[in-house]
Amino acid sequence: MSQFNSTTYDIERPTGRCAFNDRELEPGEHYYATLVELTAEEMEQLAKTDKVKSALGLKRLDVSEEVWEKGNRPNHLFGFWKTTVPEPNEKKRQFVDNSVLMEMLKKLGITEDEDKIAFRYVLALILMRKKLLRYDAAEKRTVQTQDGETVEQELWLLTPKLDVKKGPLGKWDQGNTIELIDPKLDEKKIEQVTVQLGDVLNADF
């Protein structure tokens, strides 16, 4: 069963400290927020606890700008973006660059994992809403799962912007097609996954 249905679902949230020297990040300070992939050993250890961590197998680590510029990077880096520690009276949620969202969409790729399919689908909806991803067509396909079961999927064919940093007015990358599995989520599930995605990235969408 998908972990999105679990009431014990939890994710790795920002700690407010540099992952390398454990120094507290100060308000107004620039730092790099990163997502790193959990190793098989880490996933196994989490399975022994009473908490379910990120369904994507990702955790959040923050690195001070000073440490980052010295060349220090977390192992198994999945994605990163530069941001600023909010002041105490500021909204806690941070802006995440659109290029980070697009890179995550591409890195997740086509998979059989239900949670990753759902996260990737919601990412695509967010990028489509921002007019950085264009729906072109849908096609049916029959695939065989690792369990040997034959299932029918609906595959969306999408075109991304050539340069997402130019926003919705930029040119479409006509020679690039992104395939996306439509998991047929209802509105409640989409909202749930969107909230969980926002928690992973510490961002609002």
Long-range contacts (C-beta under 8 A, 24 or more apart in sequence): 2-55, 2-114, 2-115, 2-118, 3-52, 3-55, 3-115, 4-55, 4-114, 4-115, 4-118, 4-189, 4-192, 4-193, 4-196, 6-52, 8-50, 8-51, 8-52, 9-52, 9-55, 9-196, 10-51, 10-52, 10-53, 11-53, 11-54, 11-60, 11-196, 11-199, 11-200, 12-53, 12-54, 12-58, 12-59, 12-60, 12-200, 13-60, 13-199, 13-202, 14-60, 14-62, 14-202, 15-62, 16-62, 16-85, 17-62, 18-62, 18-63, 18-64, 18-67, 19-61, 19-62, 19-63, 19-74, 20-63, 20-64, 20-67, 20-72, 21-64, 21-67, 23-64, 25-62, 25-64, 25-85, 26-85, 27-85, 27-86, 27-87, 27-88, 28-84, 28-85, 28-87, 29-64, 29-65, 29-84, 29-85, 30-65, 30-82, 30-83, 30-84, 31-62, 31-63, 31-64, 31-65, 31-68, 31-82, 31-83, 31-84, 31-85, 32-62, 32-63, 32-64, 32-65, 32-68, 32-80, 32-81, 32-82, 32-83, 33-60, 33-62, 33-80, 33-81, 33-82, 33-83, 33-94, 33-201, 33-202, 34-60, 34-61, 34-62, 34-63, 34-73, 34-74, 34-77, 34-78, 34-79, 34-80, 35-59, 35-60, 35-61, 35-77, 35-78, 35-79, 35-80, 35-104, 35-200, 35-201, 36-61, 36-74, 36-75, 36-76, 36-77, 36-78, 37-76, 37-78, 38-76, 39-76, 54-200, 55-115, 55-116, 55-119, 55-196, 56-108, 56-115, 56-116, 56-119, 56-200, 58-200, 60-200, 60-202, 78-104, 78-107, 79-103, 79-104, 79-107, 92-202, 93-198, 93-202, 93-203, 93-204, 94-202, 94-203, 95-203, 96-201, 96-203, 97-165, 98-127, 98-130, 98-132, 98-164, 98-165, 98-167, 99-164, 99-165, 100-201, 101-126, 101-127, 102-127, 102-132, 102-133, 102-160, 102-164, 105-133, 105-178, 106-178, 110-179, 110-181, 112-145, 112-146, 114-183, 117-181, 117-183, 118-183, 118-185, 118-189, 118-193, 119-193, 119-196, 119-197, 120-180, 120-181, 121-180, 121-181, 121-182, 121-183, 121-185, 121-193, 122-185, 122-190, 122-193, 122-194, 122-197, 123-197, 124-156, 124-158, 124-178, 124-180, 125-190, 126-194, 126-205, 127-160, 127-164, 128-158, 130-168, 131-167, 131-168, 132-160, 132-161, 132-164, 132-167, 132-168, 133-158, 133-159, 133-160, 133-161, 133-178, 134-158, 134-159, 134-160, 134-172, 136-177, 138-182, 153-181, 153-182, 154-181, 154-182, 154-184, 155-179, 155-180, 155-181, 155-182, 156-180, 156-181, 156-182
